[in-house]
Amino acid sequence: MLAVGEQLWDEVPEILRRVACPFGGGVGGTHEDLCGVFSGAVILAGARYGRATPGEDDKPLYAAIADLRERFEALFGHVRCDDIRLAQPDVPKRCRPVVVEGARLVMAWFEELEQSDLG
C-alpha cells in the first residue's frame, strides 16, 4: 500500500497508513481473509476514486475493483492470503514475491485508471 500510495501521492496520508495497517497478513495476520496487497489496493482505490456523497455513482469503481480482482487472481491463483501462501510452500518468505509482483500489477492498474473515466 505504501509503495503504490507514494506513487499516487508524494506521501501517503497518515490516515491511510493507519487504515491499511490491520489488513496485513490476511487481516490482522490471520491469513484467513484477503491478501494484504489486494486489500491495500482496494483501500487506495477507494481513497482516490471512491464516492464522497451518496448521490455519486460507485459502479465504475466497483467494475474497476472487479477487474483488479480478476487480474490479481490470474497472477497468484487466489485473492485469499492463506490460499496464496499455501500455493507456494517451497518459496522462502512467501509474501515477498506477492508484495513485489502485486505492487507492479497494482501500479500498472492505477496507471490505466488514470487514463480512464475514473481518472
N, C-alpha and C positions, 0 to 999 in steps of 0.2 A: 504494500500500500504506500509506503514511504517513497520508494524509488519511482513509482509511477506518478504519485501525487506531486513530487518535486518537479516532474516534467510538466504537469498541468499548471501548477502554481509554483513560483520560485521556492516557496516554503509552505509545507503542509500546515494548515491552520491547527493550532493546538487541539481544538475541539474534535477535529477529525482523527488526530492521533489517539486521543482518549477513547473515542467511539470505537475505533478499529481494534484496540488492544485486546478485548476479551474474545475476539473472533479467531485468534491464532490457535493452531493445532486443532482445528475442527470444533471450535467454540470451547473456550476455557481449557484447552489442552486435552480434551476428552477423546479426540479423534473420531467422534461419533457423528458429526454434522458436516456441513460444507467445508471444503478446503479453505484455509485462511487466505490463500492467494485469490481464490474466486470471491470470497466474502469481501476482501479489501477492494476488489474491482467494483463490486456492486455498491459498496459504500461511496467510492469515488464517483461513480456514475450518478448516483443519487445526489451527491453534493454538487456536481457540475450541471446536471440536466434535470434534476427532479423538480416536480411542480412546487410552487410556493403558495399557491392558493387552490382551493377546492375546484374552481372552475376550469383550471388548466387541464389539458388532455395528457394523460400519462401513458396512453397506449404506445406512442412512438418509443418511449424509454423502455417499456415492457418488451417490445419487439426487439430492441437492441440488446437487452439483457438476455432474452431467449437465444438470440444469435450468439452472444458470447458464451453462453452455457453450452451450446452445441459445439462450438469451436474448442472450448476447454475440454469437454468430454471426448472429442475426437483426438485431441492431443494426448490426454492422460488416461482415457478409458473410463473415467468416473469424475464426479464432482465431490463426492464424499471423501473426507480426509482418510479414513482408515482403508477404504477400498483402494485409493491411490497408493497408500503406503504398502498394503499387502500385495499389490500387483508387482512390486519391485523389491522382493525380500533380500536380494543379494546386493543391493545398492547401498553402500555406506552413506549415512546422513541422507536418508531418502527424501527429505523435504528440500534439500538444497537444489537438486535439478528441477524440481517443481517450481520453486521460487524463481530460479533463473529463467527457465523456459516460459513459465507462466507470466512473468513480468514482460518478457518480449512479446508474447501473444497479446497481453492487455494493452501494451503501448501501441502496437500496430492497430488494434481495435479502436483505441481512442483517437488515433490519427485519422482513421476512416470516419469516425463520428464527427470530428471537427469539420470534415468536408461535407457532411450530410445536413439534413434539415435540422437535426438537433443542435449542431454546432453553429 
